[in-house]
Amino acid sequence: MTLMNDPTTTLPSCCDEGARASTITRRSLLKALGIGAAVATVSPMVNMRAAFAADAGWTGDTIVILSLRGGFDGLSAVAPIGDPAYATNRPSIAVPSSAAFQLDPMFGMHPSLSSLQPLWSGGKLAFVHAAGLPAPNRSHFAAMDELERAAPGTSARTGWLDRTIGLHTAGGPFGAVQLGSTDIPESLAGPWPVLGMSSIDSFSLSAAGDTASRARWSTALNALHNHAPAELADTAATTLSALDTAATLAAGTYVADNGATYPSSNLGDALKNAAQLIKANVGTRVITIDEGDWDMHSGLGSVDNGWMHNNLTNLGDALAAFATDLGTGMDSVTLVTISEFGRRVQENESGGVDHGWGNLMMVLGGHVNTAVHGTWPTLADTALTDGDLTATTDYRAVLADVLVNRTGASSAQIQDVFPNYNGTTLGVTTV
């Protein structure tokens, strides 16, 4: 859980992840209980919360942010097969127009994403091409930090999703969840509560393997915190409540609906857990998931074999299973993919692509305008930026579009979430 302060207390060595020290912090308490922790830094943006026009609660979609870490190659996923410079720049790794699923006269989807074709045809999938940071940043760490803070030119150290949650009253323990990892992303850094879990099944006290044991530990830990400072007592109570809910969800075998079959992969498991949380109606507003292994400097592979083929197959199958599993529930869910940067237009001598700028974002949900959105700058030499696809759409325009249309955020609130951003929405989603 994300905390403002980190006072210490004393606890028995009882909890998950091998915690054995007798003196621990609030942060390590949550880590020991199976919750990832990240410490928020107080900044001017945090102090602005009193000025936020908070509403009575969250009534919009559950927003799922899937981070494709390492630098996703959007030029492979949705290839500009109608641009004559595409095949010229990628003689061995380009997606042939004959193999692509034609989206419009310019773009074709990689055949490894064939699982997504019914979603496109059914009006539940959109793309935004040539999207990215306002200026090139080819450093993994620096670019992702800028992407997730989304507050260039300010001293804010909170993340844009934390500020989004701050537009509303605080939710329950499952309001914001990182799935697949206990490492909380920078987008959720800040004072609002966040859960980080590898999976629903693994979210438990190591000493409490059954209902009776959980009850004993809950009684003991509540008693331990009876006279603790309010911040620490509230943290413990929230943690124990989350553990109880997770235990209830994990008690039965989860069966996906509508014949959905998730791939046996980390991403498949994380999206299956996401669907389970959404369908359980436990108040989940935001879900973040990380999927790495996109840094393909060499050996990207051919259209029907290799690294990119395998990764895109897993990505497409997992997203398709998630949408199928939720069924009509997708009407209240919007999933967006982001990545720190795209890849260079020209393939290198190792059959890969180096760090670039403009990229592809996917938007999946029940209220999207199916199209390839954005302004295509072309891949002509004169249109490139130092050899990279020029980003003609600020990635915040996509996120702002989702917040306005699918969570009801006002223009003023968009400024709270994305300070110094003055762009317009794209029409990627509908009200």
Buried (B, 14 or more C-beta within 10 A) or exposed (E): BBBBBEEEBEBEEBBBBEBEEEEBBBBBBBBBBBBBBBBBEEBEBBEBBEEBEBBEEBEBBBBBBBBBBBBBBBBBBBBBBBBEBBBEBBEEBBBBEEBBBEBEEBBBBBBBBBBBBEBBEEEBBBBBBBBBBBEBBBEBEEBBBBBBBBBBEEEBBBBBBBBBBBBBEBBBBBBBBBBBBBEBBBBBBBBBBBBBBBBBBEBBBBBBEEEEEBEEBBEEBEEBBEEBEEEBBEBBBBBBBBBBBBBEBBEEEBEBEEEBEBBEBBBBBBBBBBBBBBBBEBBBBBBBBBBEBBBBBBEBBBBEEBBBBEBBBBBBBBBBBBBBBBBEBBEBBBBBBBBBBBBBBBBBEEBBBBBBBBBBBBBBBBBBBBBBBBEBBBBEEEBBBEEBBBBBBBBBBBBBBBBBBBBBBEEEBBBBBBBEBEBEBBEBBEE
